[in-house]
Amino acid sequence: MPIRIPIQSVQSWLIDCPPEQAFVCIDGQRAISLKELVKMLERMDQQHYDYHVTREKNDFANWVQGVFKDGHLAANFRSARSKKEAYQYAKRHFLMLERNLRDFRNRQDRRKQRQSRNRD
């Protein structure tokens, strides 16, 4: 059974953040959304990843927690043992959020259709 997350949370995690809160990679790339962060991680080389993730810090976890208030993804970033694992966590999380939003919209559409039929 899929995980259902409150729609307000899903929407707040899928929006773009203000440009001044963008994640800025050491190579100058910028991400203003989780979708862009997933793409960035996919293309990022190991050296750049290692700059952002050390024993003392995890810039990805700090960013998603601070900007999007997404504690679940932040915890996943902190537990990732490699760049590949961090990317997989981020991609899976993003796809789950999109699925939740799509399912919510589908449920809304079905509810409207039922209400419309009941009025007829």
C-alpha positions in Angstrom: 0.0 0.0 0.0 1.4 3.4 -1.0 2.3 5.9 1.7 -0.2 8.8 1.8 1.2 12.1 2.9 -0.9 15.1 3.6 -1.3 17.0 0.3 -0.1 20.3 1.9 3.2 18.7 2.8 3.5 17.1 -0.7 2.8 20.4 -2.4 5.2 22.3 -0.2 8.0 19.8 -0.9 7.4 19.9 -4.7 7.5 23.7 -5.2 10.5 25.7 -6.2 12.2 27.6 -3.4 13.1 31.3 -3.7 16.3 31.8 -5.7 18.2 33.1 -2.7 17.6 29.7 -0.9 18.8 27.6 -3.9 21.3 24.8 -3.2 24.6 25.9 -4.7 27.0 23.2 -5.6 30.7 23.7 -5.3 30.9 23.7 -9.2 28.3 26.5 -9.4 25.2 24.4 -10.3 22.0 25.6 -8.6 18.9 23.7 -7.6 15.7 25.3 -6.5 13.6 22.2 -6.2 13.9 18.6 -5.2 13.5 17.6 -8.9 16.6 19.8 -9.7 18.5 18.3 -6.8 17.8 14.8 -8.1 19.2 15.8 -11.5 22.2 17.5 -9.9 23.0 14.4 -7.9 22.7 12.2 -10.9 25.3 14.2 -12.8 27.5 15.1 -9.9 31.0 13.7 -9.8 32.3 12.1 -6.6 34.7 14.9 -5.8 31.9 17.5 -5.6 29.7 15.1 -3.6 32.6 14.6 -1.1 32.9 18.3 -0.7 29.2 18.6 0.4 29.1 15.4 2.5 31.7 14.8 5.2 31.7 13.3 8.7 31.0 16.8 10.0 28.3 18.0 7.6 25.8 17.0 5.0 24.8 20.0 2.9 22.0 18.1 1.1 20.3 17.0 4.3 20.7 20.5 5.8 19.2 22.1 2.6 16.1 19.9 2.3 15.5 20.2 6.1 16.1 23.9 6.2 14.3 25.0 3.0 11.6 22.4 2.5 11.2 21.1 6.1 11.5 17.6 4.8 12.8 15.7 7.7 12.3 12.3 6.1 14.5 13.0 3.1 17.0 14.8 5.3 17.4 11.7 7.5 17.8 9.5 4.4 20.6 11.8 3.1 22.3 11.5 6.5 22.1 7.8 6.4 23.4 7.4 2.8 26.7 5.7 2.6 27.5 6.8 -0.9 26.6 9.3 -3.7 24.7 6.5 -5.5 22.7 5.8 -2.4 22.0 9.5 -1.8 20.8 9.9 -5.4 18.6 6.8 -5.1 17.0 8.1 -1.9 16.3 11.5 -3.4 14.9 10.0 -6.7 12.7 7.5 -4.9 11.5 10.2 -2.5 10.7 12.7 -5.4 8.8 10.0 -7.3 6.8 9.1 -4.2 5.8 12.7 -3.8 4.8 13.0 -7.4 2.8 9.8 -7.1 1.0 11.1 -4.0 0.1 14.4 -5.8 -1.2 12.5 -8.9 -3.2 10.1 -6.7 -4.7 13.0 -4.7 -5.7 14.8 -8.0 -7.2 11.5 -9.3 -9.2 11.1 -6.1 -10.4 14.7 -6.4 -11.5 14.2 -10.0 -13.4 11.0 -9.1 -15.1 12.7 -6.2 -16.2 15.6 -8.5 -17.5 13.1 -11.1 -19.6 11.3 -8.5 -21.0 14.6 -7.2 -21.8 15.7 -10.8 -23.6 12.4 -11.5 -25.5 12.6 -8.2 -26.8 16.1 -9.2 -28.1 14.9 -12.5 
